[in-house]
Amino acid sequence: MALLRQGKAQALTIYLGESDQWQGTSLYIAMIHYLREQGCAGATVTRAITGYGGGVRLREQGGLHLSSDAPIVIQVIDQPERLQRVLPHLQEMLNGGLITLNEVEVLKYTHARLRGFPAKLQVRQVMETAVTTVDETTPVSSVIALLLRAPFRTLPVVDRQQKLLGLIGTADLIQANALPVRRGMIRAMQQVDAQAIVEPLPHNDLRATDVMNTQLRTIGPEQTIREAARLMLESGVRRLPVVSQQGILLGMLTRSDLLQVIMTSPVMSAQSSSATQQLQQTGPHIDAQAQPVTVYMRTDHTPVREDMPLSEIIDALLISPWKRVVVIDEQQHVSGIISDVDVLQRLQAEVRPGLMAFLINWARGKPGRLPTGALRGPTGQPRLAKDVMNLDVVTISEMATVQETIELMMTTGKKVLPVVDRENHLLGVVGRSDLLQTLVEGEEAR
Amino acid sequence: MKRHQPMAAPARRLRIFIGEAQVWRGRPLYQTILEVAQRYGARGATVLRGIEGFGPEHHLSTDRIPDISDNLPLSVEIIETEERIETLLPYLDEIVQQGTITIAPVEILAGWQG
C-alpha cells in the first residue's frame, strides 16, 4: 500500500487493446499486477466499447459490421517520482499502445477500509520519497537558497551512493553563523519590507559538510508509524530521515505526514464504513482520532492580558514551547495571539532592526536587551499586547475531535490552536506534537 | 470549410475515483454525487465503470473474479469552469469520504462557455 499526498501529482493514461498479451497473460492484468507490486497509489482500468489505434485493431466481422478488440484505458495517479520509476517497464510491456502523462492536483485522497487506528502502518507507506538532497561539497549559500525557497525545513546531505551523511536545518545554519534567524522571521521581514532582506552573514567558503548535523536520528522503512511518532516525541525532531540498513536514504518522514494519516483515517464503527462519522458512544473503544481534542490539549499555558506591556510579552514568548502566547480580554475571551513574527510586523520600520538584533543574539544564546524604542509607541506610551497581537486567531471548539483539529491545523497552516468553549473562553492550547501523542497512546488501549 | 475560431475557454476536469459499492445515507454514492453536482451548478457529469483497479487500501477488485467484483472502481468526471468547480467542491468533499479527487486544467472547445 502506498499513500499519496494532497497537492501536485501526475496522471498516467495508458491505452491498449484488451487482447494484448504480455508473457502469456493479458497485458492490462499484467500492468495492474506490476503497478500494485510497485506500490503505486492506485489505478483504474476501464473498457471502452469500441475504438481503433493504440494497440486496437479494427476487424471486419460478418458482412458490414466492423468489430474491434475493446480498447482498454488504465489510469494511474501518483507522485511524479514513483511514476518515473514504473514508466520504463510499462513502456517495455506496451506493444503498439499509447501512454500519456499530465499534471493533476490531488484534492482528496483517503484510504478506505483501514480497520481502526493506523498506528501499525509502516513508515515506507507514508514517507515522502521525492526528497531534495545536497552533497558534501554544496556551498552553504546554495543550501540557504534551497531552504528559504523550499516547502521542507531540512536538507539531507548524501554521498554518491545516496548514503546519508547528515542533515542541515535552519538551526544548524544559525549555529554555524550562516543564517541570522529562523526562516519564518526572514520571510516575515521580507514581507513587511522587501529592502530589509536579512544581510547574509559571511560564509564564503562554507560547504554543506561544515554545517551539517551528524548526530542523526533515523528510522527504518519497515518500522511502524507509531515507533516514528514515539521517536519524534522523545527527541523533539519533526522530521526523520528514512534509511535502509545500509544507510541509504530512502525518504523523509515529517510530523505532518503522520498527522495527515491520523486525519484521513476512518473511524471504527460497526454500522458504517464512513470515515468521519461522529461516534455517539463513549468508552474505551473510541479510536484515538475520534477523541475530543480536550483530551490532548495542554492547560499549562499562561495566557497574557491585552494590557500586558511588550517587554513582558517578549519574555513570555521566549519561554513558550510554542513560541506563541494567547491574548485574552477581561472576560477571559480569546482576543488574539502573538508570535515573534507578529511583534516584528507590527513595529514601525525604524525599531525593527533593533528587535531583529535582539532575537539574533537570543538565537545564538546571547540574551541582550531590547531597544527601548521598540517598547514604546510613537507617542511615548508603552506598547501593549493589544498593539502587537494578531487578531486573526484561529480557535478550535472543545467539542471538536482530534481528527477535526488536525484538519483545521492543516487547512490554516497553524501549528498551535487555542481551545475554547462555546463562549470563546480559553480552556487550553493544543499543538501539533500533542496530537501526535494519539499515535503513541493508542498502544496502551489495545 | 469554416475556419476554426480559437474560442477555447479555460475550465477544470474534476475526477472522483470511488467504488461502485460505496453508499451515502443508504443510496449509491455515485448517484448522490450526480445529484449534488446537478444541484450545485455542474452542467454535466459522466460516470464510468472500471473493470479492474486498486486504490489506497490496495485491495484489487476486478470483474474477472466474482468474489471481488462487488466493488468495481467508478470514476465520475465533471468538466466545469473553475468558479463552478470551486462552488461544488465543499459539497463533494463532504459526501466523498473515501476516494480520490483530482483536478486538472482543460480547455473547452465546444459546449458551454463561461
Interface residues (C-beta under 8 A of the other chain):
Chain A: M1 A2 L3 L4 A9 A11 Y28 I29 I32 L35 R36 A41 G42 A43 T44 V45 T46 R47 I72 Q75 I77 N102 E103 V104 E105 V106 L107 K108 Y109 T110 H111 A112 R113 L114 P266 S273 S274 A275 T276
Chain B: R15 F17 G19 Q22 L48 R49 G50 I51 E52 G53 F54 G55 P56 E57 H58 H59 L60 R64 P73 S75 L89 D93 V96 Q97 Q98 G99 T100 I101 T102 I103 A104
